[in-house]
Amino acid sequence: MGTPLDPREEQVAEVLDRLYEEYPDSTISLNYSNRLELLIAVILSAQCTDERVNSVCADLFETYETPEEYASAPQEELAEAINSITYYNNKAKYIRSACADIAEEHGGEVPDTMSELTDLAGVGRKTANVVLQHGHDVVEGIVVDTHVQRLTRRLGITEEERPEAIERDLLDVVPESDWQQFTHLMIDHGRATCTAINPDCADCVLADICPSEKGDGDLDLASGEAW
């Protein structure tokens, strides 16, 4: 079991230093060429791999180009186009509704505020943060996906459980200049090493400062359960 640094700000700083070195090219892994495509891709990515989303979107983005086209697409047609995505029926409904609002209320442009984005169907704070950061160059929060949720708890950075509570907690200890990259680094490390099941603690650059390290640790702080 590793020993986390105290206070939490020091733990965060050390984690960032090591992960920046480990993943120097860390960035978003969704493919898109404009804000609308980014929004669609992020909606589809909920509980689905980015690899699958990118595969589906390669054809989707050739078929539909404008909010009006998504909004007017028959539900069955759009659902069929994304049917390899988790919860594709619901996501098709979200996309059609969100795009109708974008066309009718925002002049066909993806909104650039948190409140306007989260008013769209299928868009929560996580999705809105991604669109703001990568579509509008506006960083006002930290994207908390399942990797960020898992790793920040394992590393003893937070004890919060819900994504929005985790984000509020992280905003107090992660330097604002690192808010965007913090998520990408957590995602890369979560995919490469600190996986949900059987993480590779023996080859982890954070093992010595991770209280969940399973070499001689008993508890996975992400789940609260024994290894």
Salt bridges, closest charged atoms under 4 A:
GLU14 OE2 - ARG18 NE 2.75
ASP50 OD2 - ARG191 NH2 2.88
GLU167 OE1 - ARG125 NE 2.50
ASP169 OD2 - ARG8 NH1 2.92
ASP208 OD1 - ARG18 NH1 2.54
ASP220 OD1 - ARG154 NE 2.93
